[in-house]
Amino acid sequence: MHILQPKQTKLSEKDTEELLEKVNISKSQLPKILSNDPSLPDDCKIGDIIKIERKEEDESVVIYYRVVV
């Protein structure tokens, strides 16, 4: 992983269910990321949800979620 690349982690099934229930959406409504994206963790497969943590200039952390397609 490159120093400028944001941290990406695969959510567990439990975390996935909690996230989808919290924001009241389905997996198909999440933004998508391609399965051949080189920044994805090695153990990702289609249908997994990825949590992306990006640090901003003011040292705050912004979190994004993507579903692997």
C-alpha positions in Angstrom: 0.0 0.0 0.0 1.3 3.4 -1.0 1.5 6.2 1.7 -1.0 8.3 -0.2 -3.5 5.5 -0.7 -6.4 5.5 1.8 -6.8 2.6 4.2 -9.3 0.0 2.8 -10.7 -2.8 4.9 -13.3 -5.5 4.1 -16.4 -5.4 6.4 -17.4 -8.6 8.2 -20.9 -10.0 7.6 -22.1 -8.6 11.0 -20.7 -5.1 10.2 -22.2 -5.2 6.8 -25.7 -6.0 8.2 -25.3 -3.2 10.8 -24.3 -0.7 8.2 -27.1 -1.5 5.8 -29.6 -1.4 8.6 -28.2 1.9 10.0 -28.4 3.7 6.7 -31.6 1.8 5.6 -30.3 0.8 2.1 -29.5 -2.4 0.2 -26.1 -3.4 -1.2 -27.2 -2.4 -4.7 -27.7 1.2 -3.6 -24.1 1.6 -2.4 -21.5 3.1 -4.8 -19.5 0.5 -6.6 -15.8 -0.5 -7.0 -14.5 -2.9 -9.5 -13.2 -6.3 -8.3 -10.0 -5.8 -10.3 -9.1 -2.4 -8.6 -5.5 -2.7 -7.5 -6.2 -0.9 -4.2 -8.6 -3.6 -2.9 -7.5 -5.9 -0.1 -6.5 -9.4 -1.4 -9.3 -11.4 0.1 -12.2 -9.4 -1.5 -14.8 -10.9 -3.7 -17.9 -9.7 -5.6 -20.6 -8.6 -3.1 -18.2 -7.6 -0.3 -18.4 -4.1 1.2 -15.2 -2.1 1.6 -14.7 0.6 4.1 -12.4 3.4 2.9 -10.8 5.7 5.4 -9.3 8.9 3.9 -7.4 11.4 6.0 -8.1 15.1 5.2 -5.6 18.0 5.5 -7.0 18.9 9.0 -6.2 15.3 10.2 -9.9 14.4 10.3 -10.9 11.0 8.8 -13.7 10.7 6.2 -15.2 7.2 5.7 -16.6 5.9 2.5 -18.2 2.6 1.7 -18.2 0.7 -1.7 -19.6 -2.6 -2.8 -17.3 -4.8 -4.9 -18.7 -5.6 -8.4 
